[in-house]
Amino acid sequence: MSMPFHIPVRFNMLIDQNAKASWRNLAQVHNARSFLALAAGVLTGLILAGYSLFTARSTSTLIVPAEDVALVNQQPVSRADYLALLQTLFGVGLGHATPEQRRKVLDDMIREELFVQRGKELDVASTDPDVRGALVNAVELEMAENAVTSQPSEAALRQFYETHRDRYVSEGIMRVRDLVFPVSALAELPSEPRALKPVLADAQALARLGGRDSGKTRGDEFYFAAKIHLGDPLFAAAADLADGTVSRPIRLADEIHVLDMQANKHPVPFEFNAARAQVLSDYRNEAIDKLKSSGEAFLRKRANVAIADDLR
């Protein structure tokens, strides 16, 4: 049985050395182009980054934005504030202002910004009472912004009015004499107002009992003024007196007081429509106080406050 066999055949191919060199040249060209493209991309990125960096508001630039009139150490001086100050000081707009007026306002604003920046460097806010007070007011206004700008509904205002009706009344007016007697006259003074009134009208009887006008009140006075002059106990007794009546003898310290009411115009409640403006003001003030309290509570909660041992 015959066995098949294979005769290896080797082909000798002639490789052109010039072709190899051409391939190498093509590869080198390709690599060079890739490198140039990469370098161009990096350069473009650096240019864009540099542009963004040097045109940002927080970086140094010589370009004043359109919404500003100047940059002071890169801090903007607002064009809107400039126009408002120009109008306030000279009553003219930008188109009618003289060069001197424009320069005056701009110099003042630049001076202010320079001093503010210097004040920050010196930390004036931590030591100067006026600056500290201004900062506190600014923070309070920011906290209360929503309450100041919001418009409550009519239902909310009416509810507030009904809850605080005692606030919305006319101011009472009284004309009253405060007659003072020594304690020794108490036994001779009638305890009943009706019997006491003729005594007060008799000058000789007043002189015999040592009675005199204290001089605390003079003529018609608003209730709040009469309360200040008479004091709380006497005012409480006077507020209930009708025109032409007198009070019972009232002992305070070492004196006896008798109130002679000549005219008493009691406060009259205002209807909602008449009191609406005051109701709105009171409503907003109460909302502002609540926002300030909640804001203060938030600041205290996140703050680390250490108190001296002797003041805890």
PALOTOR-954889 format. One line per 2 residues: number of its first residue (from 0); their letters; for each residue x, y, z of C-alpha. Coordinates in steps of 0.001 Angstrom, whole numbers, plus 524288, in hexadecimal, padded with zeros to 5 digits. Example, Ala and Ser with C-alpha at 12.3 -4.5 7.8 and 13.67 -1.06 7.14 Angstrom:
% PALOTOR-954889
0	AS	8300C,7EE6C,81E78; 83566,7FBDC,81BE4
***
This chain:
% PALOTOR-954889
0	MS	80000,80000,80000; 805F1,80C70,7FBF1
2	MP	80643,81822,80594; 803AF,825F7,80101
4	FH	80E09,83001,8041B; 80F0E,83EBD,80314
6	IP	81A85,84616,7FE5F; 81BFD,85313,805B1
8	VR	81C5D,85E3C,7FCC4; 822E9,86B0A,80127
10	FN	8201F,87745,7F9C4; 82AAC,88146,7FA3A
12	ML	82467,88EB7,7F94A; 82CAF,89A4C,7F611
14	ID	82986,8A5C8,7FF3A; 82C2B,8B31C,7FA06
16	QN	8342F,8BA83,80415; 82F8F,8C765,7FE77
18	AK	8217D,8C375,8017D; 82521,8C103,80FAA
20	AS	82ABC,8CE9D,81084; 81E39,8D45C,80AE0
22	WR	81614,8CD9B,8153F; 81F01,8D2EE,81FC1
24	NL	81D85,8E09C,81A41; 80EB0,8DF68,81A13
26	AQ	80E8D,8DAE3,82832; 8173D,8E618,82C51
28	VH	80E85,8EFD8,8255F; 80278,8EA17,82BF5
30	NA	808C4,8EADF,83951; 80CD8,8F8DC,836F1
32	RS	7FF1C,8FCB6,8330E; 7F964,8F62E,83F22
34	FL	80307,8FD49,847C5; 7FFEB,90A51,84156
36	AL	7F145,907FA,842ED; 7F332,904A7,85145
38	AA	7FBA7,9109B,85357; 7F19C,9191E,84C7C
40	GV	7E6D5,913BE,85541; 7EEAD,91642,86189
42	LT	7F205,923F4,85D10; 7E3D0,926E6,859EE
44	GL	7DFBD,92220,86760; 7E9E5,92AA0,86DF0
46	IL	7E57F,9366B,86636; 7D738,93458,869E5
48	AG	7DABD,931FA,8781C; 7E307,93E36,87855
50	YS	7D832,94647,8724D; 7CE5D,94161,87C4D
52	LF	7D7FF,943AC,88747; 7DB82,9517F,883DC
54	TA	7CDD3,955E1,88055; 7C767,950D0,88CCF
56	RS	7C261,95B5F,8960D; 7CAB1,95679,8A140
58	TS	7D768,9576E,899B9; 7DF99,962D4,89599
60	TL	7DB13,96907,8891F; 7DB98,97641,882C6
62	IV	7CE41,974A9,87C60; 7C323,97B68,883C1
64	PA	7B65E,973EF,881E4; 7AB1B,97B28,87B9D
66	ED	7A301,97ACC,88806; 7AD9D,981E2,88FC6
68	VA	7B434,98F23,88EF2; 7C10D,98B4E,89543
70	LV	7C8C1,9805D,89B92; 7CFCB,98324,8A852
72	NQ	7D934,9781E,8AB53; 7D063,96FDC,8A2B2
74	QP	7C460,9737E,8AACE; 7B9A4,97910,8A20B
76	VS	7B3BB,98689,8A3B5; 7A5B9,984E7,89F0C
78	RA	7A0E5,98D40,893C5; 79322,98CFF,89965
80	DY	7981E,99274,8A657; 79FF3,99CA3,89EE1
82	LA	793EE,9A163,89777; 78BBE,9A184,8A3E0
84	LL	795E2,9A989,8AB32; 79731,9B2E3,89FC6
86	QT	78889,9B512,8A028; 78878,9B690,8AEEF
88	LF	7938E,9C068,8AFB9; 79117,9C8A8,8A3A0
90	GV	78375,9C4FE,89EF5; 78832,9C1A7,89141
92	GL	789F8,9B594,88903; 79689,9B139,8829A
94	GH	79361,9B827,875E2; 79171,9C56B,87C77
96	AT	79C40,9C4A4,886AD; 7A83F,9CD0D,884F2
98	PE	7B5C7,9C6C9,8849A; 7B86C,9CC90,8920E
100	QR	7AC05,9C684,89797; 7AF14,9B945,891C0
102	RK	7BCF3,9B9C3,896DF; 7B859,9BE03,8A45F
104	VL	7AF02,9B286,8A5B4; 7B8D1,9A8BF,8A06A
106	DD	7C39F,9ADA7,8A967; 7BA89,9ACD4,8B526
108	MI	7B6BB,99EDB,8B1E9; 7C4CA,99AB2,8AFBA
110	RE	7C8AF,9A122,8BC91; 7BDCD,999F6,8C392
112	EL	7C1ED,98CDC,8BDE0; 7D02B,98F40,8C1A1
114	FV	7CC5E,99271,8CF9A; 7C345,986B7,8D066
116	QR	7CE1E,97DB9,8CBCC; 7D78F,983C0,8D574
118	GK	7CD8A,98218,8E01B; 7CCB3,973A9,8DCE4
120	EL	7DB77,97294,8DDB0; 7DB54,978FB,8EB16
122	DV	7CF7D,970C2,8EF24; 7C82F,97D0F,8F325
124	AS	7BB72,9757B,8F385; 7BFEC,96E1C,8FF9A
126	TD	7C33F,97A5C,9076A; 7BB63,98616,902C4
128	PD	7ADB1,9869A,908D8; 7A7A7,98DFA,8FD70
130	VR	7ACEB,98458,8F372; 7A8AA,978C3,8FBA9
132	GA	79B22,97EA5,8FCEB; 79A53,980E7,8EE44
134	LV	79E36,972CA,8EBAF; 793FD,96DD0,8F537
136	NA	78999,97631,8EEB0; 78DA5,97148,8E149
138	VE	78C92,96318,8E585; 77F6F,96598,8EBF6
140	LE	77A54,96C08,8DF8F; 77EE8,96070,8D791
142	MA	777DF,95725,8E0D2; 76B77,95F4A,8E052
144	EN	76B79,9615F,8D199; 7606F,957CF,8CEF8
146	AV	757B1,95DF4,8D944; 75A66,96BA7,8D444
148	TS	757AA,968B6,8C5F1; 74C83,95EEF,8C734
150	QP	73E4F,9631A,8C643; 7357B,95C0E,8D010
152	SE	727C1,9583E,8CC3D; 71BD7,95FC5,8D0D9
154	AA	717A2,953EE,8D8BA; 7249A,953B9,8DFF4
156	LR	723B3,96246,8E2DF; 715C7,96115,8E7E5
158	QF	7199D,955B3,8F089; 724D1,95DBC,8F60E
160	YE	71B8D,96931,8F842; 711C8,960D1,8FFA1
162	TH	71C86,95B1C,9081D; 721FC,96880,90BCF
164	RD	715F2,97127,90BDD; 71A66,97828,91825
166	RY	7254C,97E78,91028; 71C4E,9851E,90681
168	VS	71528,98F4D,90E61; 71559,99E10,90E82
170	EG	71DC0,9A4AE,918AF; 715FE,9A828,924E0
172	IM	71683,9B5E7,92A8A; 713ED,9B9EC,9388C
174	RV	713EB,9C66C,94082; 7154A,9C30B,94EDB
176	RD	719EF,9C952,95B68; 721B4,9C1B0,96569
178	LV	71EB1,9C71E,972DC; 727B3,9C321,97DEF
180	FP	72477,9C2E8,98C8A; 72C8D,9BF5C,99868
182	VS	729AC,9B234,99EAF; 72406,9B95B,9AA6C
184	AL	718B9,9BE53,9A1F9; 71421,9B09B,99E96
186	AE	70AC9,9B000,9AA08; 703BD,9BC64,9A5B4
188	LP	70326,9B94F,99735; 6F662,9B2FC,992EF
190	SE	6F8A5,9A56D,98D6E; 6EDA4,9A678,98395
192	PR	6F0C7,9AE0D,97705; 6E3AE,9B504,976CB
194	AL	6E5F0,9BABA,98452; 6F41B,9BD8B,9814A
196	KP	6F18E,9C5D5,9754A; 6EBEF,9D1B6,97C8F
198	VL	6F7CE,9D1B3,98575; 700DB,9D2B8,979C5
200	AD	6F905,9DE39,97495; 6FA1F,9E5A8,9818B
202	AQ	706F7,9ED1D,98240; 705AB,9EF56,990E3
204	AL	7032E,9E0EA,9936F; 70EFE,9DD36,98B2E
206	AR	71782,9E6BE,992B5; 71293,9E1A6,99FCF
208	LG	71569,9D38D,99BF2; 722BC,9D709,9964E
210	GR	71EC9,9D35B,9887D; 72664,9D83B,97CB4
212	DS	72805,9D571,96E3A; 733D2,9CCB4,96C23
214	GK	73697,9D33D,95F0E; 7393D,9C62A,9588A
216	TR	72F8F,9C8C3,94DA0; 72C69,9D51E,9462D
218	GD	720FC,9D696,93CD7; 71D6C,9CC59,932A4
220	EF	72706,9C137,931CE; 72792,9B4EA,929B9
222	YF	725FA,9A88C,93173; 73438,9A4B1,92FEF
224	AA	738A5,9B1ED,93549; 72F0E,9B18A,9408C
226	KI	733C1,9A3DA,943FD; 741B9,9A8A5,94480
228	HL	73E4F,9B458,94D08; 734F3,9AD95,95653
230	GD	73B5F,9A055,95741; 734C8,99340,9550D
232	PL	72C19,99280,96153; 72643,9A01B,95FEF
234	FA	724B7,99EF1,9512F; 71D6E,99215,952B2
236	AA	713D0,998DC,95BBA; 712AC,9A4DF,952F1
238	AD	71003,99D23,9466B; 7032B,997FE,94BF8
240	LA	6FDEC,9A540,9503A; 6F33A,9ABFB,94886
242	DG	6F2C7,9BA82,945BC; 6F024,9C2B3,951DD
244	TV	6F27D,9B7C4,95BBF; 6FCC7,9B5C5,9664E
246	SR	70392,9A9CE,96B81; 70386,9A40D,9790B
248	PI	70EDC,9A819,981A8; 71AE3,9A074,97D5E
250	RL	72611,99EB3,986E9; 733AC,99E09,9810B
252	AD	73F62,99E5E,98A25; 73D36,9A99F,993AA
254	EI	73324,9B11F,98B9C; 724C7,9B037,98837
256	HV	72115,9B274,979EC; 713D0,9B643,974A9
258	LD	711EE,9B70E,965E6; 708B6,9C155,96093
260	MQ	70536,9BD79,95290; 7010C,9C942,94AB2
262	AN	7009E,9C29E,93D3F; 703B2,9B4D1,93913
264	KH	70346,9B110,92AB6; 704F4,9A26C,92A41
266	PV	70C27,99BAE,91F1A; 7037F,9974D,913BE
268	PF	706A5,98ADD,90BFB; 709F0,98C8F,8FD90
270	EF	70364,9843D,8F335; 70C37,97B90,8EB02
272	NA	70C1E,98451,8DEF1; 70FF1,9903B,8E6F7
274	AR	71AE3,988C3,8EDC3; 71F86,980CC,8E20F
276	AQ	72C39,9884C,8DFE7; 7301D,986C6,8EE20
278	VL	72BEF,9787B,8EE0B; 734BA,975E0,8E24C
280	SD	7402B,97CA7,8E8ED; 73E46,97517,8F596
282	YR	73CA2,96849,8EE24; 74978,96A3C,8E709
284	NE	75092,96E93,8F350; 74C37,9624D,8FA54
286	AI	75078,959E2,8EECB; 75D9D,960EC,8EE94
288	DK	75F91,95E54,8FD17; 75CAE,94FE8,8FB19
290	LK	7665A,94EEC,8EFD1; 770CC,955ED,8F7BC
292	SS	76EA0,94CC6,90336; 76F5A,94097,8FAB7
294	GE	77B6F,945EC,8F3C4; 7821A,9489D,900AF
296	AF	77E9D,93B0C,90582; 78497,9351C,8F936
298	LR	79122,93CEF,8FAC3; 7923C,93927,90912
300	KR	78FEC,92AE9,905ED; 79AFA,92A0B,8FC1B
302	AN	7A449,932AE,903F0; 7ADFC,92E54,90E3E
304	VA	7AB35,937AF,91972; 7B34A,936DD,925E4
306	IA	7AE94,93E8C,931BB; 7B6AB,94249,93D7E
308	DD	7B447,939F9,94981; 7AFDF,9456A,951F5
310	LR	7A55C,94940,9482A; 79F41,93C0A,945B2
***
